[in-house]
Amino acid sequence: MAIFAKRKEEAPCTVEVSHTFESLHAHVRFNNGAVVHPGDEVLVHGEPVLAAYGEVITEDRTATITRATWAERVWTRLTGDLEFIELCEFSFSEEIRL
């Protein structure tokens, strides 16, 4: 059935890795306008991009997007909110016991 079949597609992308005082991030932008949906997987091809402190590196790469099945997409949406709530369960109060 088509709703249970995984599809793969190639997409040109730009990878930006920043390792500066102001920002520590890694971003991937798809140059063909591809959009990643809940449950999809992205594999960027090539060697890891390693930026030394103070550097921002931008490289053009190719990525493979593996599209989630209908069932995986629904499951990700249902459980994603629970995982987000779990991340938010923290406290800034300090408990001292004597």
All heavy atoms as an XYZ file, in Angstrom:
781
protein
N       0.825     -1.171      0.000
C       0.000      0.000      0.000
C       0.875      1.243      0.000
O       1.916      1.285      0.635
C      -0.887     -0.029      1.242
C      -2.221      0.591      1.033
S      -3.176      0.500      2.550
C      -4.543     -0.416      1.933
N       0.478      2.291     -0.690
C       1.290      3.504     -0.837
C       1.484      4.245      0.478
O       2.487      4.914      0.657
C       0.649      4.427     -1.864
N       0.531      4.130      1.415
C       0.686      4.867      2.663
C       1.764      4.269      3.559
O       2.194      4.904      4.514
C      -0.651      4.967      3.438
C      -1.155      3.598      3.833
C      -1.675      5.743      2.673
C      -2.341      3.622      4.770
N       2.218      3.046      3.269
C       3.248      2.401      4.066
C       4.597      2.349      3.348
O       5.549      1.792      3.872
C       2.816      0.992      4.472
C       1.625      1.007      5.390
C       0.390      0.556      4.946
C       1.734      1.497      6.674
C      -0.702      0.565      5.789
C       0.645      1.517      7.528
C      -0.580      1.054      7.086
N       4.691      2.923      2.159
C       5.935      2.901      1.392
C       6.767      4.144      1.687
O       6.246      5.242      1.732
C       5.620      2.833     -0.098
N       8.065      3.931      1.916
C       8.973      5.058      2.134
C       9.520      5.517      0.795
O       9.861      4.710     -0.054
C      10.127      4.656      3.046
C       9.721      4.502      4.474
C      10.942      4.466      5.353
C      10.510      4.434      6.795
N      11.455      5.065      7.662
N       9.576      6.834      0.637
C      10.151      7.406     -0.570
C      11.443      8.128     -0.208
O      11.561      8.688      0.874
C       9.189      8.427     -1.199
C       7.923      7.855     -1.746
C       7.036      8.945     -2.358
N       6.713      9.979     -1.373
C       7.033     11.275     -1.499
N       7.663     11.708     -2.548
N       6.707     12.141     -0.564
N      12.402      8.096     -1.113
C      13.650      8.819     -0.933
C      13.796      9.811     -2.073
O      13.435      9.509     -3.206
C      14.851      7.873     -0.926
C      14.915      7.001      0.300
C      16.192      6.204      0.325
C      16.241      5.374      1.597
N      17.534      4.747      1.782
N      14.314     10.986     -1.742
C      14.578     11.972     -2.785
C      15.889     12.688     -2.489
O      16.256     12.888     -1.336
C      13.426     12.970     -2.902
C      13.147     13.786     -1.668
C      11.949     14.691     -1.827
O      10.814     14.178     -1.752
O      12.146     15.902     -2.018
N      16.595     13.012     -3.550
C      17.853     13.748     -3.446
C      17.548     15.235     -3.533
O      16.680     15.655     -4.307
C      18.803     13.350     -4.572
C      19.195     11.885     -4.564
C      20.167     11.558     -3.453
O      21.113     12.346     -3.221
O      19.974     10.512     -2.800
N      18.274     16.034     -2.764
C      18.070     17.478     -2.780
C      19.411     18.184     -2.611
O      20.183     17.840     -1.711
C      17.120     17.891     -1.665
N      19.685     19.174     -3.463
C      20.883     19.976     -3.237
C      20.661     20.847     -1.999
O      19.553     21.315     -1.750
C      20.995     20.819     -4.509
C      19.593     20.902     -5.021
C      18.923     19.634     -4.620
N      21.714     21.021     -1.202
C      21.543     21.806      0.014
C      22.799     22.609      0.320
O      23.867     22.356     -0.232
C      21.200     20.902      1.196
S      22.491     19.739      1.643
N      22.637     23.583      1.190
C      23.744     24.378      1.688
C      23.843     24.136      3.180
O      22.853     24.249      3.900
C      23.518     25.880      1.409
O      23.385     26.071      0.000
C      24.670     26.712      1.926
N      25.037     23.770      3.632
C      25.288     23.505      5.046
C      26.086     24.673      5.600
O      27.085     25.080      5.013
C      26.091     22.199      5.230
C      26.436     21.959      6.687
C      25.338     21.026      4.653
N      25.622     25.218      6.732
C      26.361     26.289      7.399
C      26.650     25.853      8.826
O      25.738     25.480      9.568
C      25.567     27.587      7.418
C      26.313     28.708      8.139
C      25.511     29.980      8.237
O      25.444     30.692      7.224
O      24.943     30.236      9.320
N      27.930     25.868      9.195
C      28.352     25.526     10.545
C      29.082     26.727     11.111
O      30.024     27.236     10.509
C      29.278     24.279     10.550
C      29.769     23.977     11.952
C      28.547     23.088      9.968
N      28.610     27.198     12.272
C      29.206     28.352     12.928
C      29.706     27.956     14.300
O      29.008     27.285     15.059
C      28.168     29.474     13.065
O      28.704     30.547     13.827
N      30.940     28.382     14.611
C      31.536     28.119     15.917
C      32.204     29.408     16.385
O      33.427     29.530     16.380
C      32.541     26.974     15.800
C      33.082     26.534     17.124
N      34.081     25.616     17.222
C      32.779     26.859     18.400
C      34.371     25.397     18.491
N      33.595     26.156     19.225
N      31.363     30.382     16.726
C      31.859     31.680     17.151
C      31.350     31.991     18.554
O      30.498     31.291     19.090
C      31.400     32.798     16.197
O      29.978     32.892     16.243
C      31.872     32.530     14.774
N      31.844     33.077     19.136
C      31.376     33.508     20.449
C      29.890     33.831     20.407
O      29.152     33.537     21.336
C      32.172     34.742     20.902
C      31.730     35.281     22.228
C      32.114     34.656     23.403
C      30.912     36.394     22.304
C      31.697     35.140     24.635
C      30.491     36.886     23.527
C      30.885     36.263     24.694
N      29.437     34.413     19.312
C      28.047     34.833     19.179
C      27.098     33.677     18.867
O      25.933     33.714     19.222
C      27.892     35.887     18.070
C      28.581     37.197     18.345
C      30.071     37.161     18.029
O      30.510     36.284     17.261
O      30.797     37.996     18.583
N      27.586     32.647     18.170
C      26.676     31.598     17.722
C      27.400     30.264     17.555
O      28.502     30.205     17.008
C      26.063     32.008     16.379
O      25.195     31.019     15.906
N      26.739     29.208     18.028
C      27.208     27.841     17.808
C      26.028     27.102     17.190
O      25.046     26.807     17.852
C      27.620     27.184     19.130
C      28.059     25.732     19.056
C      29.308     25.587     18.195
C      28.303     25.179     20.451
N      26.091     26.869     15.864
C      24.958     26.238     15.190
C      25.399     25.504     13.929
O      26.495     25.714     13.433
C      23.877     27.275     14.826
C      24.290     28.223     13.749
N      24.730     29.500     14.010
C      24.335     28.093     12.400
C      25.024     30.105     12.862
N      24.791     29.266     11.878
N      24.500     24.639     13.468
C      24.649     23.968     12.183
C      23.275     23.981     11.522
O      22.294     23.541     12.119
C      25.139     22.536     12.366
N      23.200     24.533     10.330
C      21.930     24.644      9.610
C      22.060     24.012      8.230
O      23.116     24.084      7.598
C      21.522     26.110      9.421
C      21.221     26.819     10.695
N      20.092     26.596     11.425
C      21.920     27.758     11.370
C      20.094     27.363     12.490
N      21.203     28.075     12.488
N      20.967     23.421      7.761
C      20.896     22.887      6.403
C      19.725     23.571      5.703
O      18.614     23.591      6.227
C      20.675     21.357      6.404
C      20.475     20.842      4.984
C      21.845     20.656      7.060
N      19.988     24.156      4.536
C      18.938     24.787      3.729
C      18.858     24.038      2.407
O      19.872     23.841      1.730
C      19.257     26.263      3.471
C      18.154     26.971      2.701
C      18.507     28.421      2.364
N      19.546     28.453      1.341
C      20.769     28.934      1.515
N      21.147     29.414      2.674
N      21.644     28.929      0.536
N      17.655     23.603      2.050
C      17.476     22.889      0.788
C      17.342     23.906     -0.330
O      16.461     24.757     -0.315
C      16.252     21.970      0.857
C      16.404     20.898      1.897
C      15.694     20.951      3.081
C      17.288     19.855      1.700
C      15.857     19.979      4.038
C      17.464     18.876      2.664
C      16.746     18.948      3.839
N      18.207     23.800     -1.324
C      18.263     24.785     -2.406
C      17.144     24.620     -3.425
O      16.912     25.513     -4.232
C      19.618     24.722     -3.108
C      20.755     25.010     -2.142
O      20.580     25.687     -1.138
N      21.928     24.486     -2.437
N      16.443     23.487     -3.391
C      15.358     23.260     -4.350
C      13.987     23.511     -3.719
O      12.963     23.204     -4.315
C      15.422     21.846     -4.924
C      15.173     20.776     -3.871
O      15.101     21.060     -2.682
N      15.057     19.537     -4.324
N      13.969     24.037     -2.491
C      12.696     24.337     -1.842
C      12.056     23.156     -1.133
O      10.913     23.247     -0.689
N      12.773     22.044     -1.010
C      12.218     20.872     -0.335
C      11.898     21.220      1.122
O      12.581     22.024      1.748
C      13.208     19.714     -0.381
N      10.848     20.605      1.641
C      10.409     20.831      3.017
C      10.450     19.499      3.761
O      10.023     18.479      3.229
C       8.973     21.409      3.042
C       8.490     21.589      4.462
C       8.920     22.729      2.286
N      10.964     19.518      4.985
C      11.021     18.323      5.814
C       9.816     18.345      6.751
O       9.539     19.344      7.401
C      12.333     18.276      6.626
C      12.364     17.083      7.551
C      13.513     18.245      5.684
N       9.097     17.233      6.806
C       7.894     17.109      7.624
C       8.179     16.225      8.831
O       9.193     15.517      8.863
C       6.755     16.506      6.786
C       6.400     17.344      5.608
N       5.697     18.517      5.715
C       6.682     17.198      4.291
C       5.537     19.045      4.520
N       6.135     18.267      3.641
N       7.299     16.213      9.842
C       7.507     15.367     11.014
C       7.707     13.899     10.616
O       6.955     13.362      9.817
C       6.207     15.533     11.811
C       5.691     16.868     11.405
C       6.080     17.017      9.963
N       8.759     13.288     11.170
C       9.053     11.888     10.891
C      10.023     11.665      9.748
O      10.576     10.582      9.610
N      10.239     12.675      8.901
C      11.193     12.537      7.800
C      12.621     12.475      8.343
O      12.919     13.023      9.404
C      11.080     13.715      6.818
C       9.779     13.719      6.051
O       9.061     12.700      6.077
O       9.483     14.746      5.419
N      13.505     11.831      7.598
C      14.912     11.736      7.967
C      15.752     12.386      6.878
O      15.450     12.255      5.692
C      15.332     10.281      8.127
C      14.599      9.561      9.235
C      14.962      8.088      9.303
O      15.927      7.662      8.621
O      14.275      7.364     10.027
N      16.811     13.076      7.284
C      17.701     13.757      6.336
C      19.119     13.257      6.555
O      19.609     13.235      7.686
C      17.648     15.290      6.527
C      18.639     15.978      5.598
C      16.245     15.808      6.295
N      19.777     12.855      5.465
C      21.172     12.444      5.509
C      21.945     13.354      4.559
O      21.704     13.338      3.349
C      21.323     10.982      5.070
C      22.758     10.480      4.934
C      23.454     10.466      6.290
C      22.770      9.101      4.316
N      22.855     14.154      5.113
C      23.684     15.042      4.296
C      24.953     14.274      3.943
O      25.636     13.745      4.821
C      24.029     16.345      5.055
C      24.938     17.228      4.221
C      22.756     17.092      5.429
N      25.274     14.209      2.656
C      26.410     13.432      2.174
C      27.708     14.217      2.289
O      27.716     15.441      2.199
C      26.180     13.011      0.719
C      24.921     12.209      0.544
N      24.845     10.879      0.880
C      23.689     12.557      0.100
C      23.627     10.440      0.643
N      22.899     11.443      0.166
N      28.804     13.499      2.451
C      30.125     14.115      2.507
C      30.749     13.988      3.883
O      30.148     13.486      4.825
N      31.969     14.478      3.981
C      32.709     14.459      5.240
C      32.073     15.443      6.224
O      31.470     16.433      5.813
C      34.171     14.853      4.994
C      34.936     13.849      4.156
C      35.085     12.512      4.865
O      35.369     12.503      6.081
O      34.901     11.481      4.201
N      32.228     15.197      7.524
C      31.705     16.147      8.514
C      32.345     17.528      8.346
O      33.525     17.641      8.009
C      32.113     15.533      9.852
C      32.341     14.090      9.578
C      32.815     14.019      8.154
N      31.556     18.553      8.580
C      32.057     19.925      8.510
C      32.517     20.312      9.910
O      31.711     20.340     10.840
C      30.960     20.898      8.018
C      31.498     22.314      7.984
C      30.439     20.474      6.661
N      33.798     20.568     10.064
C      34.369     20.902     11.361
C      34.870     22.336     11.330
O      35.842     22.652     10.641
C      35.520     19.953     11.704
C      35.168     18.457     11.735
C      36.426     17.621     11.924
C      34.166     18.188     12.840
N      34.203     23.200     12.069
C      34.596     24.602     12.131
C      35.405     24.832     13.400
O      34.955     24.496     14.500
C      33.362     25.495     12.124
N      36.587     25.401     13.247
C      37.399     25.766     14.408
C      36.774     26.989     15.071
O      35.943     27.686     14.470
C      38.824     26.069     13.965
N      37.170     27.262     16.305
C      36.604     28.405     17.015
C      36.862     29.691     16.217
O      37.961     29.932     15.738
C      37.206     28.537     18.418
C      36.570     29.658     19.195
C      35.305     29.518     19.719
C      37.231     30.862     19.351
C      34.698     30.550     20.413
C      36.640     31.905     20.037
C      35.372     31.741     20.567
O      34.771     32.771     21.238
N      35.796     30.465     16.053
C      35.891     31.721     15.312
C      35.525     31.589     13.847
O      35.492     32.587     13.132
N      35.242     30.388     13.378
C      34.950     30.165     11.963
C      33.463     29.958     11.704
O      32.737     29.438     12.541
C      35.667     28.910     11.439
C      37.142     29.058     11.256
C      37.732     27.818     10.587
O      37.259     26.705     10.840
O      38.683     27.998      9.815
N      33.057     30.361     10.507
C      31.747     30.031      9.964
C      32.013     29.411      8.599
O      32.620     30.042      7.742
C      30.842     31.270      9.818
C      29.518     30.883      9.183
C      30.621     31.932     11.165
N      31.612     28.162      8.404
C      31.870     27.454      7.154
C      30.542     27.203      6.448
O      29.580     26.747      7.054
C      32.588     26.116      7.413
C      33.942     26.370      8.082
C      32.749     25.324      6.125
C      34.662     25.104      8.502
N      30.521     27.505      5.151
C      29.351     27.254      4.321
C      29.772     26.387      3.152
O      30.733     26.725      2.448
C      28.749     28.578      3.809
O      28.460     29.408      4.929
C      27.493     28.345      3.015
N      29.080     25.261      2.952
C      29.405     24.343      1.862
C      28.138     23.890      1.153
O      27.096     23.731      1.790
C      30.128     23.101      2.393
C      31.497     23.371      2.942
C      32.230     22.096      3.322
O      31.692     20.981      3.085
O      33.340     22.212      3.858
N      28.252     23.665     -0.152
C      27.151     23.087     -0.924
C      27.303     21.574     -0.903
O      28.388     21.040     -1.143
C      27.161     23.600     -2.364
C      26.759     25.060     -2.448
O      25.903     25.471     -1.636
O      27.277     25.775     -3.315
N      26.220     20.884     -0.579
C      26.220     19.427     -0.474
C      24.967     18.875     -1.136
O      24.107     19.611     -1.604
C      26.219     18.981      0.992
C      27.407     19.421      1.826
C      28.597     18.516      1.565
N      29.747     18.874      2.362
C      30.115     18.265      3.476
N      29.395     17.279      3.964
N      31.191     18.635      4.112
N      24.841     17.561     -1.099
C      23.632     16.868     -1.521
C      23.097     16.116     -0.317
O      23.869     15.554      0.459
C      23.935     15.879     -2.660
O      24.499     16.597     -3.753
C      22.678     15.172     -3.126
N      21.790     16.106     -0.168
C      21.158     15.400      0.945
C      20.133     14.415      0.407
O      19.539     14.639     -0.649
C      20.478     16.390      1.884
N      19.927     13.331      1.145
C      18.867     12.378      0.839
C      17.794     12.545      1.906
O      18.082     12.445      3.103
C      19.387     10.936      0.853
O      20.415     10.806     -0.137
C      18.271      9.941      0.552
N      16.575     12.820      1.461
C      15.439     12.949      2.367
C      14.628     11.663      2.257
O      14.160     11.312      1.180
C      14.561     14.154      2.007
C      15.375     15.437      2.001
C      13.377     14.260      2.978
C      14.645     16.635      1.426
N      14.491     10.952      3.370
C      13.659      9.756      3.421
C      12.333     10.168      4.043
O      12.282     10.549      5.212
C      14.320      8.639      4.253
O      15.613      8.366      3.695
C      13.481      7.371      4.242
N      11.292     10.112      3.243
C       9.971     10.549      3.687
C       9.348      9.512      4.601
O       9.407      8.303      4.334
C       9.053     10.809      2.490
C       9.558     11.892      1.553
C       9.553     13.214      2.240
N       9.995     14.275      1.333
C      10.151     15.520      1.719
N       9.891     15.866      2.958
N      10.555     16.430      0.862
N       8.759      9.983      5.686
C       8.077      9.100      6.626
C       6.799      8.563      5.993
O       6.179      9.217      5.148
C       7.737      9.867      7.894
N       6.424      7.372      6.417
C       5.143      6.818      5.974
C       4.018      7.558      6.692
O       4.251      8.297      7.653
C       5.047      5.317      6.302
O       5.081      5.165      7.724
C       6.168      4.538      5.653
N       2.807      7.332      6.240
C       1.656      7.971      6.869
C       1.594      7.627      8.354
O       1.389      8.498      9.202
C       0.370      7.527      6.155
C      -0.856      8.069      6.801
C      -1.401      9.302      6.607
C      -1.667      7.416      7.775
N      -2.507      9.456      7.395
C      -2.696      8.308      8.125
C      -1.628      6.175      8.380
C      -3.674      7.984      9.062
C      -2.603      5.855      9.317
C      -3.607      6.755      9.642
N       1.805      6.357      8.679
C       1.742      5.920     10.075
C       2.850      6.567     10.909
O       2.613      7.001     12.039
C       1.833      4.399     10.152
N       4.063      6.653     10.376
C       5.173      7.285     11.098
C       4.912      8.770     11.324
O       5.225      9.311     12.385
C       6.473      7.117     10.314
C       7.001      5.706     10.314
C       8.178      5.531      9.381
O       8.230      6.202      8.321
O       9.053      4.724      9.711
N       4.335      9.422     10.330
C       4.033     10.856     10.440
C       3.013     11.104     11.554
O       3.176     11.992     12.384
C       3.508     11.374      9.102
C       3.604     12.847      8.954
C       3.240     13.300      7.544
N       4.017     12.687      6.485
C       5.261     13.034      6.155
N       5.863     13.979      6.809
N       5.873     12.431      5.174
N       1.957     10.268     11.602
C       0.931     10.404     12.642
C       1.543     10.122     14.008
O       1.310     10.856     14.974
C      -0.260      9.462     12.357
C      -1.199      9.390     13.540
C      -1.004      9.923     11.119
N       2.342      9.057     14.122
C       2.972      8.702     15.394
C       3.890      9.833     15.880
O       3.892     10.169     17.071
C       3.760      7.406     15.247
C       4.463      7.013     16.509
C       5.800      7.084     16.760
C       3.864      6.508     17.705
N       6.066      6.654     18.023
C       4.890      6.293     18.640
C       2.557      6.232     18.070
C       4.654      5.815     19.911
C       2.321      5.743     19.344
C       3.352      5.546     20.242
N       4.658     10.423     14.985
C       5.556     11.513     15.358
C       4.770     12.711     15.872
O       5.149     13.335     16.860
C       6.432     11.920     14.160
O       7.178     10.783     13.728
C       7.386     13.038     14.517
N       3.669     13.021     15.226
C       2.843     14.141     15.691
C       2.239     13.857     17.052
O       2.163     14.742     17.903
C       1.751     14.440     14.672
C       2.289     15.129     13.442
C       1.177     15.580     12.538
N       1.732     16.250     11.378
C       1.299     16.084     10.152
N       0.273     15.289      9.918
N       1.856     16.716      9.161
N       1.791     12.624     17.269
C       1.167     12.280     18.548
C       2.175     12.280     19.702
O       1.870     12.751     20.788
C       0.494     10.905     18.460
C      -0.762     10.827     17.602
C      -1.218      9.381     17.472
C      -1.872     11.682     18.191
N       3.353     11.739     19.477
C       4.330     11.622     20.553
C       5.249     12.832     20.666
O       5.860     13.039     21.707
C       5.196     10.370     20.364
O       5.894     10.449     19.121
C       4.351      9.114     20.418
N       5.351     13.627     19.633
C       6.233     14.788     19.651
C       5.861     15.789     20.719
O       6.722     16.352     21.401
N       4.569     16.031     20.913
C       4.138     16.970     21.944
C       4.521     16.471     23.331
O       4.928     17.248     24.189
C       2.623     17.196     21.866
C       2.220     17.978     20.627
O       3.094     18.647     20.044
O       1.031     17.923     20.261
N       4.407     15.173     23.555
C       4.774     14.616     24.857
C       6.269     14.774     25.126
O       6.672     15.085     26.244
C       4.378     13.143     24.930
C       2.884     12.857     24.802
C       2.644     11.362     24.740
C       2.109     13.495     25.939
N       7.086     14.566     24.097
C       8.529     14.720     24.263
C       8.890     16.172     24.526
O       9.780     16.467     25.315
C       9.255     14.184     23.041
C       9.163     12.676     22.930
C       9.805     12.130     21.679
O      10.545     12.879     21.010
O       9.576     10.957     21.362
N       8.181     17.105     23.897
C       8.439     18.523     24.129
C       8.082     18.891     25.563
O       8.824     19.601     26.238
C       7.640     19.389     23.147
C       7.806     20.857     23.406
C       8.977     21.502     23.063
C       6.793     21.578     24.006
C       9.144     22.856     23.309
C       6.940     22.930     24.257
C       8.118     23.567     23.911
N       6.942     18.401     26.049
C       6.526     18.687     27.418
C       7.551     18.127     28.409
O       7.873     18.763     29.409
C       5.119     18.114     27.685
C       4.084     18.902     26.885
C       4.783     18.145     29.168
C       2.698     18.286     26.870
N       8.096     16.958     28.094
C       9.120     16.368     28.959
C      10.347     17.267     29.030
O      10.951     17.425     30.088
C       9.502     14.985     28.426
C      10.469     14.233     29.308
C      10.775     12.852     28.753
O       9.836     12.154     28.351
O      11.963     12.498     28.727
N      10.722     17.884     27.924
C      11.860     18.807     27.922
C      11.583     20.037     28.775
O      12.492     20.641     29.334
C      12.184     19.246     26.490
C      12.841     18.222     25.595
C      12.946     18.762     24.181
C      14.213     17.862     26.114
N      10.337     20.444     28.860
C       9.965     21.652     29.607
C       9.830     21.411     31.101
O       9.623     22.352     31.855
C       8.655     22.221     29.063
S       8.826     22.867     27.404
N       9.920     20.176     31.544
C       9.773     19.882     32.963
C      11.102     20.117     33.683
O      11.888     19.215     33.904
C       9.299     18.444     33.166
C       7.889     18.217     32.706
C       7.454     16.777     32.886
O       8.269     15.957     33.381
O       6.311     16.474     32.537
N      11.328     21.362     34.055
C      12.532     21.717     34.788
C      12.170     22.791     35.794
O      11.106     23.382     35.743
C      13.641     22.200     33.851
C      13.243     23.371     33.015
C      13.374     24.665     33.489
C      12.723     23.179     31.732
C      13.007     25.741     32.724
C      12.357     24.256     30.952
C      12.493     25.543     31.457
N      13.077     23.066     36.694
C      12.819     24.048     37.733
C      14.098     24.835     37.979
O      15.201     24.289     37.968
C      12.366     23.362     39.011
O      12.272     24.297     40.054
N      13.928     26.119     38.263
C      15.075     26.952     38.601
C      15.196     27.140     40.106
O      16.071     27.840     40.579
C      14.957     28.321     37.915
C      15.151     28.262     36.444
C      14.091     28.430     35.580
C      16.396     28.005     35.895
C      14.259     28.373     34.212
C      16.576     27.934     34.533
C      15.506     28.118     33.692
N      14.302     26.528     40.854
C      14.364     26.678     42.308
C      15.410     25.722     42.863
O      15.659     24.648     42.342
C      13.005     26.414     42.933
O      12.627     25.083     42.701
N      16.005     26.139     43.964
C      17.019     25.322     44.597
C      16.449     24.765     45.893
O      15.906     25.494     46.709
C      18.256     26.164     44.894
C      19.405     25.373     45.429
C      20.648     26.242     45.591
O      20.893     27.068     44.731
O      21.343     26.063     46.597
N      16.542     23.480     46.049
C      16.003     22.840     47.253
C      17.181     22.476     48.160
O      18.061     21.732     47.764
C      15.234     21.595     46.873
C      14.471     20.996     48.031
C      13.603     19.842     47.575
O      12.955     19.967     46.521
O      13.613     18.821     48.266
N      17.157     23.034     49.348
C      18.240     22.788     50.303
C      17.703     21.964     51.452
O      16.666     22.281     52.030
C      18.827     24.110     50.833
C      19.389     24.923     49.676
C      19.899     23.837     51.891
C      19.862     26.298     50.081
N      18.386     20.918     51.793
C      18.010     20.066     52.926
C      19.143     20.049     53.945
O      20.293     19.910     53.571
C      17.710     18.640     52.469
C      16.528     18.565     51.568
C      16.251     17.140     51.209
N      15.152     17.119     50.240
C      14.648     16.040     49.721
N      15.157     14.873     50.043
N      13.656     16.097     48.863
N      18.770     20.178     55.170
C      19.786     20.132     56.240
C      19.709     18.858     57.012
O      18.766     18.225     57.195
C      19.597     21.334     57.187
C      19.829     22.674     56.538
C      19.468     23.775     57.527
C      21.268     22.821     56.110
